[in-house]
Amino acid sequence: MALLYTPLQHRRRGLAQLAVSALSRRLISLGVRRPFVLSEETNPESNALFKKMGFRETGVRMKFVGFRPSAGGVEGRTEADRIILEG
């Protein structure tokens, strides 16, 4: 799972936990043995939630490179270090 986002006005209501739980159960029902999430190292709120849900860091790091969208198309390149947490 990656690119999970909850708008500010909807945070702290358990929506992310509900979505991750439902998706994890579905993945397991399809035969996935250990669902995992990609999370930004610099996002302590998300990482705390995933760890609270039983996900653990694998020790694997990766660099995510993408582009920021803008009203006129693509604005520019963005990079973020991601950690992999396994359920």
N, C-alpha and C positions, 0 to 999 in steps of 0.2 A: 504494500500500500504506500502511496506517495501523494504528495501535493494535496494533503488534507488541509482544509481551511474552514474556520468558523468566523463569520462576520462579527465584528466587535459587539454589536448590539445583541447577539445571540449567545455570547460566551457565558460560562459559569452556570449552565443549565443542564449539563450532562449530555449534550447533543453529540459531541465528538466521541465520547465514550460509547454511547449507544450505536453510533455508526460503525466504529471500529469493531465493537463486539459483534454486531450483526454480520459485517463483512467477514470477520474471522470465522464465525460459525459456518457461514456459507462456503468459504474456501475449504474448511475442514471437511464439510459434507461432500465436496467435489474431489476429495483425495489429497489435498495439500496437507502435509504432515505438520509443518511449522510455518504459519503465516509470519510475515515480517513487515516491518515498516522502515521507510527511509525518512530520517528526520535531520533537520539542520542542527549542527552542534551548538549553534548560538541561540537555540530556542528552548530555554529551560522549562517553560510551561508545558510544551508538547512532550518533551522528554520525561518530565515528571509524571504526566498522565500515562504514557506508555509503560513506564516502569511500575506504576501503581496497578496497571492492568496485567502485569506479569511478563511483559516483554523485557528482555535482557540484552545488553550490548553484546555484539558478536566480536568486537575488536576490529571489524573491517571498516575502513574509511574509504570514501570515494569523493571525488570532486564533481559536482553537478554544474554543467555549463548550459546556459539557456539564453533566451532573449526576453527582454521586458516588452510586453505589448503596449501600444499607445493608440490614441485615437486615429492616427494616420498610418498605422501598420506596426512595424517593429521599431522600437526606440533605441535599443542597444543591448549589448551583451551583459550577462550577469553570471557570477560564479558564487557557489556556496559549498562549503564542506558539509557532507552528509555522513551520518552514522547509520549503521544498520542495527536494528533491534529485532530480535527474534522472539516469537511467542511460544 
